């Protein structure tokens, strides 16, 4: 029991950090403005999403009708909302690397034997994840697709599919989130099998929604009834059986209560026991925003505006932006028995309660290995290892370079020259890792002939190898 509580608390704290740093308010504001203006490409650029498809080429290869459907979906796409709900990994809450997710499926008309075309979102491998960028492409199963040649896992993943959860990326259907997440019901409502709580521990699973979500999955697979696999942990799977209810005449109608049983030990490479459809992760777990709200770990104003409007429909309109604090305000330092101020002067951090001659003498003393004034020591520490270093590091890891630089400029000033230290190392490392991503996007690095082999998976000493996925 204590282990379950500890895991639940760590999951909440991790998602709280993701919500704080992964999708900054400035990104949401810019992407929303461009999307509402009809500029879906500009919205993708603002949300860190690369577009690897050309609608003219799509029309030439797959037909104008399919290209028109793709264009309509791209105009509905809220790329910042997609980033908000993308699968993530522990311990840092970064995007799950090397992933291909289906956003929509299109059945090509008039093409005998042709399989469906998928609109997919992809993430780069861990060694090239600088900037935490996402790419959009079309996948039709052919090996000639350009992205297939450079992406390590081009096939859509069965566990992570959003074509059955359009409300997680489609701005026109985001209102469905309230019902699909179970936010319209209280805790425990809708549980058709009272012993599920004893068989399945409280580990963040959305058990109350499994029957309905399994029905949606089976309908999409062309099966009125049947079984679906539910992945709880790496070695823990369940099979959810759904049977048709019978009316007085004996005809099968609807979906009856689910019957839960332990899955067989054999698991195929696609992730589902015996080839069964796999319940998507978005349907398996409780919505993290709902859990954060119920525990009081987050306020509604800190959610994505579309998410807040869906989960709390009576929320009065307001500014959802998160204020990080006032930049450039003077700070107090204890210096020779008094409280002195340090603040921004001409775009640089400087002591405010010492005259220029005294500052020059102290700087000369420090150059001769002497001990400078506490005010100068505080400024030097701010350049090398400021209190905001953790926040800067988190923003750089999640791709918010503009936010990280804004924090640094708010502390040190826009004209400051950084001194050697951990802060400068973090910024230089982030810039170098962007080169790896550029080589990956160009197809010049990674696995394959005539390519630069990937470097270390993580250049940050504080980041570890991603072992598991965060339940969404």
C-alpha distance (Angstrom), angle and dihedral (degrees) to the residues before:
residue distance angle dihedral
X1 . . .
X2 3.80 . .
X3 3.81 89.8 .
X4 3.81 90.9 52.5
X5 3.80 91.3 50.2
X6 3.80 92.0 48.1
X7 3.80 92.3 49.0
X8 3.79 91.3 48.3
X9 3.81 91.7 50.2
X10 3.81 92.4 48.5
X11 3.81 89.9 49.6
X12 3.80 91.0 52.6
X13 3.81 93.5 47.2
X14 3.80 91.4 47.6
X15 3.81 93.8 50.5
X16 3.79 89.0 46.4
X17 3.81 88.7 57.9
X18 3.81 90.7 46.7
X19 3.79 91.1 52.4
X20 3.80 90.8 49.8
X21 3.80 99.1 49.8
X22 3.82 112.6 13.4
X23 3.83 99.8 71.1
X24 3.82 109.7 23.5
X25 3.79 120.3 -153.8
X26 3.81 91.5 -117.3
X27 3.82 89.9 59.2
X28 3.80 91.9 49.6
X29 3.79 92.4 48.6
X30 3.81 95.2 49.1
X31 3.80 95.7 42.2
X32 3.81 91.8 47.9
X33 3.80 93.0 49.9
X34 3.80 92.3 50.7
X35 3.81 93.1 44.7
X36 3.81 92.1 50.4
X37 3.82 88.3 50.6
X38 3.81 89.8 56.1
X39 3.81 95.1 -107.6
X40 3.81 101.0 128.2
X41 3.81 91.6 165.4
X42 3.79 91.5 53.8
X43 3.81 90.2 47.9
X44 3.81 89.8 53.8
X45 3.80 91.1 49.2
X46 3.81 90.9 50.9
X47 3.83 91.2 50.4
X48 3.82 95.2 48.8
X49 3.81 94.7 -106.0
X50 3.82 119.9 142.2
X51 3.81 116.4 -149.9
X52 3.82 112.3 -139.4
X53 3.79 98.0 177.9
X54 3.78 135.7 81.7
X55 3.80 116.9 -151.9
X56 3.81 92.7 -150.2
X57 3.79 90.2 55.3
X58 3.80 89.7 46.1
X59 3.82 90.5 53.6
X60 3.80 91.1 48.6
X61 3.81 94.7 48.4
X62 3.80 103.4 33.0
X63 3.78 103.8 19.8
X64 3.78 136.3 -97.8
X65 3.79 94.5 -86.9
X66 3.78 93.4 58.8
X67 3.81 91.3 43.3
X68 3.82 89.2 53.6
X69 3.82 90.3 52.8
X70 3.79 91.2 49.7
X71 3.82 90.9 48.5
X72 3.83 90.6 50.6
X73 3.80 91.4 52.1
X74 3.79 92.5 47.5
X75 3.78 89.7 54.4
X76 3.82 89.1 53.4
X77 3.81 93.5 45.7
X78 3.80 116.0 111.7
X79 3.83 99.2 -163.0
X80 3.80 92.6 -170.8
X81 3.83 89.1 55.0
X82 3.81 89.4 49.2
X83 3.81 89.9 52.7
X84 3.82 89.2 47.9
X85 3.82 91.4 59.2
X86 3.81 101.8 33.4
X87 3.85 114.7 126.1
X88 3.80 113.8 -94.6
X89 3.78 137.4 -166.0
X90 3.78 134.9 -132.4
X91 2.96 141.8 -85.7
X92 3.83 98.0 27.1
X93 3.80 101.4 25.8
X94 3.80 92.2 -123.5
X95 3.80 123.2 153.4
X96 3.78 112.8 -76.7
X97 3.84 102.4 -101.2
X98 3.79 127.2 -126.6
X99 3.79 94.3 16.7
X100 3.81 131.8 147.9
X101 3.82 116.2 -163.6
X102 3.79 126.8 -173.0
X103 3.80 112.9 -130.1
X104 3.81 97.6 174.4
X105 3.81 138.5 -2.0
X106 3.78 124.9 -142.6
X107 3.81 124.2 -165.0
X108 3.82 106.8 -146.8
X109 3.79 110.2 -127.6
X110 3.78 120.1 -134.6
X111 3.81 95.8 12.4
X112 3.79 112.2 115.2
X113 3.77 113.9 -144.3
X114 3.80 93.9 3.6
X115 3.77 115.0 136.7
X116 3.78 125.2 -135.9
X117 3.78 120.8 -74.4
X118 3.80 115.9 -128.4
X119 3.78 128.9 -149.3
X120 3.81 100.0 -146.0
X121 3.77 139.0 -173.6
X122 3.79 116.9 -146.7
X123 3.80 136.9 -166.1
X124 3.83 123.6 -155.7
X125 3.82 122.9 -116.9
X126 3.78 117.8 -83.9
X127 3.82 94.6 -100.0
X128 3.82 90.3 58.1
X129 3.80 100.3 37.7
X130 3.82 96.5 113.6
X131 3.77 109.6 139.6
X132 3.81 91.1 18.2
X133 3.78 90.0 -113.4
X134 3.80 127.6 177.3
X135 3.81 126.4 -151.3
X136 3.81 130.7 -150.9
X137 3.80 121.3 -145.7
X138 3.79 143.9 147.9
X139 3.81 120.1 -108.2
X140 3.80 123.1 -166.1
X141 3.79 99.8 165.6
X142 3.79 95.2 -99.4
X143 3.79 119.6 132.7
X144 3.78 91.8 -141.8
X145 3.78 94.1 72.8
X146 3.80 110.3 118.9
X147 3.81 95.5 -133.1
X148 3.82 90.6 50.0
X149 3.79 90.1 64.8
X150 3.79 95.6 57.0
X151 3.80 104.2 28.9
X152 3.82 115.6 86.9
X153 3.83 93.8 -144.7
X154 3.81 109.7 25.3
X155 3.81 96.4 161.3
X156 3.82 116.0 92.8
X157 3.78 112.6 -102.4
X158 3.81 116.0 -120.1
X159 3.80 94.2 -145.5
X160 3.79 94.5 50.8
X161 3.79 109.0 49.0
X162 3.78 124.4 139.9
X163 3.80 99.1 -177.7
X164 3.82 85.7 93.2
X165 3.82 90.6 45.5
X166 3.78 105.0 47.5
X167 3.79 89.9 153.4
X168 3.82 86.7 74.9
X169 3.83 92.4 65.6
X170 3.83 109.3 6.9
X171 3.81 109.6 90.5
X172 3.82 91.8 -158.1
X173 3.82 91.6 58.3
X174 3.80 101.5 37.1
X175 3.82 89.0 109.0
X176 3.81 88.7 71.7
X177 3.80 88.3 70.3
X178 3.81 91.9 85.3
X179 3.81 93.9 60.5
X180 3.81 98.1 33.6
X181 3.82 91.6 51.5
X182 3.81 93.9 46.5
X183 3.81 92.2 -118.6
X184 3.82 90.1 133.5
X185 3.81 89.7 66.7
X186 3.76 134.1 57.3
X187 3.78 124.3 -109.9
X188 3.78 111.0 -69.2
X189 3.81 95.9 12.3
X190 3.77 116.0 132.8
X191 3.79 95.9 24.1
X192 3.80 102.2 143.9
X193 3.78 96.3 -172.8
X194 3.83 114.2 53.9
X195 3.79 95.0 -161.2
X196 3.80 95.5 57.4
X197 3.79 89.4 92.4
X198 3.79 90.9 58.3
X199 3.80 95.6 45.2
X200 3.79 95.0 42.1
X201 3.82 117.3 42.9
X202 3.78 120.1 -134.1
X203 3.78 97.5 -92.2
X204 3.78 101.0 142.4
X205 3.80 96.6 -79.2
X206 3.81 117.4 151.0
X207 3.80 92.4 -134.1
X208 3.81 92.4 158.2
X209 3.81 90.5 62.9
X210 3.79 99.7 42.0
X211 3.82 97.3 93.8
X212 3.83 94.0 51.2
X213 3.80 93.5 42.4
X214 3.80 91.9 47.4
X215 3.80 88.4 52.5
X216 3.82 90.3 53.1
X217 3.81 90.6 49.4
X218 3.81 94.1 48.5
X219 3.81 91.5 47.5
X220 3.81 90.0 52.9
X221 3.82 89.1 50.5
X222 3.82 91.0 51.4
X223 3.80 94.2 -110.4
X224 3.82 118.3 124.9
X225 3.82 91.6 -162.4
X226 3.78 136.8 1.2
X227 3.79 142.7 100.8
X228 3.78 133.3 -52.2
X229 3.79 130.3 -165.3
X230 3.81 119.1 -122.9
X231 3.80 117.2 -159.2
X232 3.80 112.3 -150.1
X233 3.79 100.6 164.1
X234 3.79 136.9 -10.1
X235 3.82 92.6 -82.0
X236 3.78 99.8 20.8
X237 3.80 119.2 85.1
X238 3.76 133.1 159.3
X239 3.78 132.8 -161.8
X240 3.79 117.0 -134.8
X241 3.80 112.9 -157.3
X242 3.79 119.0 -159.1
X243 3.79 119.0 -166.7
X244 3.79 128.4 -168.0
X245 3.78 117.1 -109.7
X246 3.79 115.6 -126.7
X247 3.79 126.6 -134.7
X248 3.83 125.0 -147.1
X249 3.79 92.1 -79.5
X250 3.79 91.1 53.0
X251 3.80 95.5 -110.9
X252 3.79 116.0 142.6
X253 3.78 114.0 -113.3
X254 3.79 132.4 169.0
X255 3.77 128.0 -15.8
X256 3.77 121.3 -63.7
X257 3.80 130.4 -147.3
X258 3.81 113.5 -57.9
X259 3.79 120.9 -108.3
X260 3.78 112.9 -146.5
X261 3.79 123.3 -151.2
X262 3.79 135.8 160.1
X263 3.79 114.6 -90.6
X264 3.76 123.1 -116.7
X265 3.80 116.3 -90.7
X266 3.81 93.4 -116.7
X267 3.79 113.2 87.2
X268 3.79 121.8 -176.9
X269 3.80 123.7 -135.5
X270 3.81 92.3 -100.3
X271 3.78 90.6 65.4
X272 3.80 102.0 -108.4
X273 3.84 127.9 102.1
X274 3.80 113.1 -111.8
X275 3.79 93.3 -8.0
X276 3.81 95.1 -64.1
X277 3.80 121.1 155.3
X278 3.79 110.7 -91.1
X279 3.80 119.4 -129.4
X280 3.84 104.9 -123.0
X281 3.79 117.1 -111.8
X282 3.81 89.5 -119.1
X283 3.82 87.6 64.3
X284 3.81 96.9 38.3
X285 3.79 99.5 60.7
X286 3.77 136.4 49.2
X287 3.79 112.0 -98.0
X288 3.83 105.1 -95.7
X289 3.82 92.4 -137.7
X290 3.79 90.3 54.5
X291 3.79 91.2 50.3
X292 3.81 91.9 47.5
X293 3.81 90.7 51.0
X294 3.80 94.1 47.3
X295 3.81 92.3 50.7
X296 3.80 92.6 45.9
X297 3.81 91.8 -121.6
X298 3.79 92.5 127.6
X299 3.79 138.0 26.7
X300 3.79 125.2 -127.4
X301 3.80 89.8 -115.6
X302 3.81 89.2 63.1
X303 3.81 93.8 59.1
X304 3.77 127.4 91.8
X305 3.84 106.2 -84.7
X306 3.82 93.0 -119.2
X307 3.80 90.9 48.9
X308 3.80 92.7 47.0
X309 3.81 91.7 49.5
X310 3.81 91.0 51.3
X311 3.81 98.7 44.6
X312 3.82 96.2 39.5
X313 3.82 106.0 28.7
X314 3.83 92.9 174.3
X315 3.81 92.1 57.3
X316 3.83 110.2 131.0
X317 3.82 114.1 -122.6
X318 3.77 114.8 -94.2
X319 3.76 145.5 133.7
X320 3.82 109.6 -65.3
X321 3.79 93.5 -168.2
X322 3.76 117.5 127.6
X323 3.79 113.6 -129.1
X324 3.78 111.1 -140.9
X325 3.77 95.9 -166.5
X326 3.79 138.4 -81.8
X327 3.77 112.5 -59.9
X328 3.76 124.7 -146.2
X329 3.81 97.2 22.9
X330 3.84 115.9 145.0
X331 3.80 116.1 -100.4
X332 3.77 127.2 -148.5
X333 3.80 122.7 -120.9
X334 3.81 127.1 -176.7
X335 3.81 103.5 -123.6
X336 3.82 123.4 173.5
X337 3.78 94.1 -25.8
X338 3.83 96.2 -45.3
X339 3.80 135.6 87.4
X340 3.79 109.5 -111.3
X341 3.79 130.4 -175.1
X342 3.78 129.4 -124.4
X343 3.80 119.9 -170.3
X344 3.79 146.4 139.8
X345 3.81 117.3 -57.1
X346 3.82 118.3 175.3
X347 3.80 89.9 -14.8
X348 3.81 96.3 -50.4
X349 3.79 135.8 94.4
X350 3.80 109.8 -105.3
X351 3.83 140.6 159.7
X352 3.81 111.4 -95.5
X353 3.81 101.0 -165.0
X354 3.83 100.9 53.6
X355 3.81 126.3 77.3
X356 3.83 119.2 -121.5
X357 3.83 94.7 -108.1
X358 3.79 91.8 55.6
X359 3.80 91.0 47.9
X360 3.82 91.5 51.7
X361 3.82 91.2 50.8
X362 3.79 92.0 49.0
X363 3.80 92.6 47.8
X364 3.82 89.6 51.6
X365 3.80 89.7 49.3
X366 3.79 90.4 51.3
X367 3.82 90.3 49.9
X368 3.84 88.1 55.6
X369 3.86 89.6 54.3
X370 3.78 93.7 -97.5
X371 3.80 126.3 138.5
X372 3.82 110.8 -95.2
X373 3.79 128.1 -149.6
X374 3.84 116.1 -68.6
X375 3.82 87.7 -116.1
X376 3.81 90.1 58.3
X377 3.79 90.7 44.1
X378 3.81 89.9 54.1
X379 3.82 91.1 50.4
X380 3.81 91.8 48.7
X381 3.81 90.9 49.4
X382 3.80 90.3 49.7
X383 3.80 89.6 55.5
X384 3.78 95.8 46.3
X385 3.80 105.5 32.5
X386 3.81 113.1 -0.9
X387 3.81 125.1 -174.6
X388 3.80 88.3 -111.3
X389 3.83 92.5 59.3
X390 3.81 92.7 105.5
X391 3.79 91.6 52.1
X392 3.81 91.4 46.7
X393 3.79 90.7 49.7
X394 3.82 92.4 49.2
X395 3.80 91.6 50.8
X396 3.80 92.5 48.6
X397 3.80 91.7 48.7
X398 3.82 91.0 51.7
X399 3.79 92.8 47.1
X400 3.80 98.2 -106.2
X401 3.80 96.1 133.6
X402 3.81 92.8 154.5
X403 3.80 90.9 53.1
X404 3.80 92.2 48.1
X405 3.80 92.0 50.6
X406 3.80 90.6 46.7
X407 3.81 90.1 55.8
X408 3.82 91.0 48.4
X409 3.80 92.9 47.4
X410 3.79 91.2 46.8
X411 3.79 89.1 54.9
X412 3.81 103.1 36.9
X413 3.80 103.0 18.4
X414 3.82 130.3 -109.0
X415 3.82 92.7 -88.7
X416 3.80 96.7 50.9
X417 3.81 120.7 124.6
X418 3.79 108.6 -142.3
X419 3.77 118.1 -127.2
X420 3.79 125.0 -141.5
X421 3.77 111.9 -77.3
X422 3.78 144.0 91.8
X423 3.80 95.0 -54.3
X424 3.80 93.2 55.1
X425 3.82 90.4 44.2
X426 3.80 91.5 54.2
X427 3.80 93.1 50.6
X428 3.81 93.3 46.1
X429 3.81 92.0 47.8
X430 3.81 91.2 50.9
X431 3.81 90.1 52.0
X432 3.82 92.6 49.2
X433 3.80 92.5 48.8
X434 3.80 89.6 55.6
X435 3.81 86.9 63.3
X436 3.80 89.4 59.1
X437 3.78 90.0 52.9
X438 3.80 91.2 49.7
X439 3.81 91.2 51.7
X440 3.80 89.8 48.8
X441 3.81 92.4 50.5
X442 3.79 90.4 49.1
X443 3.80 91.3 50.7
X444 3.81 91.4 -118.1
X445 3.81 98.3 115.4
X446 3.77 133.8 47.2
X447 3.77 133.2 45.9
X448 3.79 116.1 -13.8
X449 3.80 143.3 63.4
X450 3.79 120.7 -49.3
X451 3.77 92.3 10.9
X452 3.78 131.1 125.8
X453 3.82 107.9 -109.7
X454 3.79 112.9 -116.5
X455 3.76 117.1 -98.4
X456 3.79 126.3 -132.7
X457 3.79 112.6 -37.2
X458 3.78 90.9 -123.2
X459 3.77 127.9 23.1
X460 3.81 92.5 -174.5
X461 3.76 115.3 89.6
X462 3.82 89.8 -148.7
X463 3.81 94.6 56.7
X464 3.76 120.0 82.7
X465 3.77 133.6 -163.0
X466 3.83 109.6 -74.3
X467 3.78 106.2 -113.0
X468 3.77 104.3 172.3
X469 3.76 145.6 10.2
X470 3.78 123.0 -102.9
X471 3.76 109.6 -120.5
X472 3.82 104.3 -115.8
